[in-house]
Amino acid sequence: MTTALQCLAWAIVLGLVHIFVAAAFATRQRGLSWNAGNRDGDAPPLTGAAVRTAAANRNFLETFPFFAAAVLAVELAGVGDARTALGAQIYLWARVAYLPVYAVGIPYLRSAIWVVSLWGIVQVLSALF
């Protein structure tokens, strides 16, 4: 398996971690009864780390499809190289760093990490042109 495909597999795991962390913070604020219930009414608004981890999860879901498509396209085209492997690694490690930085609430660093992750996607994608 190529490095880019390994990064894609680990990014899927990271996506599951995002879901779990956001759900855990939301459950901590809203309670287990809310989490296990039907959620028919309006949920109390999240605050602090709970709202930030939910936002980090949404942000991951915004970038992941582009990363996955880029990796799969490069693999199908057979044009993967050291640059695409590095780009995939950069995306993955930036996204690993993004969740705790966002959860803690470090705004400019969070934005810088996001830019680095996008640069990783661009590196992977550039092999197709």
KOLFIRO-760462 format. One record per residue (C-alpha): residue number from 1; x, y, z; residue in three letters. Coordinates in Angstrom, 3 decimals, padded with zeros to 6 digits. Each point is the difference from the previous one (the first is absolute). Layout:
<kolkols>
(NUM; (X; Y; Z); 'Ala');
...
</kolkols>
This chain:
<kolkols>
(1; (000.000; 000.000; 000.000); 'Met');
(2; (001.316; 003.431; -000.893); 'Thr');
(3; (000.681; 002.711; 002.550); 'Thr');
(4; (-002.866; 002.089; -001.363); 'Ala');
(5; (-002.465; -002.885; 000.405); 'Leu');
(6; (001.275; -000.642; 003.519); 'Gln');
(7; (-000.585; 003.671; 000.812); 'Cys');
(8; (-003.492; -000.276; -001.455); 'Leu');
(9; (-000.731; -002.989; 002.240); 'Ala');
(10; (001.314; 001.852; 003.048); 'Trp');
(11; (-002.013; 003.084; -000.978); 'Ala');
(12; (-003.132; -002.160; 000.118); 'Ile');
(13; (000.959; -001.068; 003.515); 'Val');
(14; (000.603; 003.643; 000.871); 'Leu');
(15; (-003.473; 000.859; -001.290); 'Gly');
(16; (-001.455; -002.563; 002.398); 'Leu');
(17; (002.032; 001.553; 002.819); 'Val');
(18; (-001.475; 003.403; -000.888); 'His');
(19; (-003.522; -001.434; 000.228); 'Ile');
(20; (000.714; -001.690; 003.329); 'Phe');
(21; (001.650; 003.051; 001.568); 'Val');
(22; (-002.763; 002.379; -001.113); 'Ala');
(23; (-002.669; -002.410; 001.254); 'Ala');
(24; (001.758; -000.462; 003.325); 'Ala');
(25; (000.228; 003.749; 000.610); 'Phe');
(26; (-003.634; 000.520; -001.021); 'Ala');
(27; (-001.151; -002.839; 002.268); 'Thr');
(28; (002.027; 001.421; 002.854); 'Arg');
(29; (-001.884; 003.292; -000.310); 'Gln');
(30; (-003.461; -001.236; -000.917); 'Arg');
(31; (000.005; -003.204; 002.008); 'Gly');
(32; (-000.329; -003.674; -000.757); 'Leu');
(33; (-003.807; 000.200; 000.003); 'Ser');
(34; (000.118; 002.469; -002.876); 'Trp');
(35; (002.517; -002.108; -001.916); 'Asn');
(36; (-001.974; -003.217; 000.452); 'Ala');
(37; (-003.380; 001.661; -000.464); 'Gly');
(38; (-002.032; 000.763; -003.103); 'Asn');
(39; (001.183; 003.625; -000.200); 'Arg');
(40; (-003.488; 001.139; -000.943); 'Asp');
(41; (000.318; 003.443; 001.578); 'Gly');
(42; (002.514; 002.728; -000.443); 'Asp');
(43; (003.426; -000.917; 001.334); 'Ala');
(44; (001.659; 002.394; 002.402); 'Pro');
(45; (002.740; 001.913; -001.825); 'Pro');
(46; (003.533; -001.261; 000.384); 'Leu');
(47; (002.702; 002.204; 001.467); 'Thr');
(48; (003.762; -000.014; 000.349); 'Gly');
(49; (001.900; -003.099; -001.092); 'Ala');
(50; (-003.232; -001.784; -000.939); 'Ala');
(51; (-000.882; 002.565; -002.658); 'Val');
(52; (003.618; 000.166; -001.169); 'Arg');
(53; (000.353; -003.788; -000.401); 'Thr');
(54; (-003.304; -000.077; -001.910); 'Ala');
(55; (001.363; 002.730; -002.288); 'Ala');
(56; (003.284; -001.882; -000.421); 'Ala');
(57; (-001.979; -003.090; -000.984); 'Asn');
(58; (-001.982; 001.966; -002.599); 'Arg');
(59; (003.216; 001.507; -001.332); 'Asn');
(60; (001.584; -003.443; -000.315); 'Phe');
(61; (-003.041; -001.162; -001.944); 'Leu');
(62; (000.410; 002.984; -002.338); 'Glu');
(63; (003.618; -000.781; -000.901); 'Thr');
(64; (000.065; -003.791; 000.146); 'Phe');
(65; (-001.952; -000.648; -003.242); 'Pro');
(66; (002.484; 002.122; -001.957); 'Phe');
(67; (002.921; -001.846; 001.576); 'Phe');
(68; (-001.551; -003.415; -000.630); 'Ala');
(69; (-000.857; 000.855; -003.611); 'Ala');
(70; (003.501; 001.337; -000.640); 'Ala');
(71; (001.695; -003.072; 001.463); 'Val');
(72; (-002.272; -002.408; -001.871); 'Leu');
(73; (000.414; 001.887; -003.287); 'Ala');
(74; (003.786; -000.008; 000.353); 'Val');
(75; (-000.015; -003.701; 000.820); 'Glu');
(76; (-002.314; -000.876; -002.908); 'Leu');
(77; (002.092; 002.062; -002.393); 'Ala');
(78; (003.178; -001.633; 001.291); 'Gly');
(79; (001.736; 003.354; 000.420); 'Val');
(80; (000.789; -000.173; 003.693); 'Gly');
(81; (003.510; 000.990; 000.963); 'Asp');
(82; (001.963; 001.396; 002.936); 'Ala');
(83; (-001.816; 003.335; -000.336); 'Arg');
(84; (-003.439; -001.594; 000.250); 'Thr');
(85; (001.118; -002.139; 002.932); 'Ala');
(86; (001.305; 003.091; 001.783); 'Leu');
(87; (-003.190; 001.912; -000.784); 'Gly');
(88; (-002.127; -002.805; 001.443); 'Ala');
(89; (002.148; -000.115; 003.131); 'Gln');
(90; (-000.185; 003.764; 000.404); 'Ile');
(91; (-003.792; -000.080; -000.305); 'Tyr');
(92; (-000.308; -002.816; 002.535); 'Leu');
(93; (002.342; 001.458; 002.617); 'Trp');
(94; (-001.480; 003.475; -000.367); 'Ala');
(95; (-003.459; -001.437; 000.565); 'Arg');
(96; (001.269; -001.917; 003.036); 'Val');
(97; (001.295; 003.282; 001.425); 'Ala');
(98; (-003.160; 001.911; -000.940); 'Tyr');
(99; (-002.397; -001.736; 002.383); 'Leu');
(100; (001.785; 000.700; 003.309); 'Pro');
(101; (001.003; 003.508; -001.060); 'Val');
(102; (-003.609; 000.805; -000.887); 'Tyr');
(103; (-001.329; -001.704; 003.156); 'Ala');
(104; (002.288; 002.117; 002.184); 'Val');
(105; (-000.898; 003.120; -001.977); 'Gly');
(106; (003.201; 001.339; -001.551); 'Ile');
(107; (-001.399; 002.003; -002.933); 'Pro');
(108; (002.970; 001.050; -002.154); 'Tyr');
(109; (001.872; -003.257; 000.416); 'Leu');
(110; (-003.186; -001.876; -000.924); 'Arg');
(111; (-000.275; 002.013; -003.216); 'Ser');
(112; (003.663; -000.573; -000.835); 'Ala');
(113; (-000.401; -003.746; 000.482); 'Ile');
(114; (-003.062; 000.060; -002.249); 'Trp');
(115; (002.020; 001.731; -002.741); 'Val');
(116; (002.758; -002.613; 000.346); 'Val');
(117; (-002.552; -002.800; -000.386); 'Ser');
(118; (-001.350; 001.612; -003.175); 'Leu');
(119; (003.538; 000.319; -001.311); 'Trp');
(120; (000.332; -003.767; 000.509); 'Gly');
(121; (-003.089; -000.586; -002.147); 'Ile');
(122; (001.385; 002.299; -002.692); 'Val');
(123; (003.292; -001.923; 000.020); 'Gln');
(124; (-001.844; -003.273; -000.559); 'Val');
(125; (-002.255; 001.519; -002.656); 'Leu');
(126; (002.894; 001.643; -001.871); 'Ser');
(127; (001.201; -003.393; -001.216); 'Ala');
(128; (-003.048; -000.154; -002.258); 'Leu');
(129; (000.981; 003.120; -001.959); 'Phe');
</kolkols>
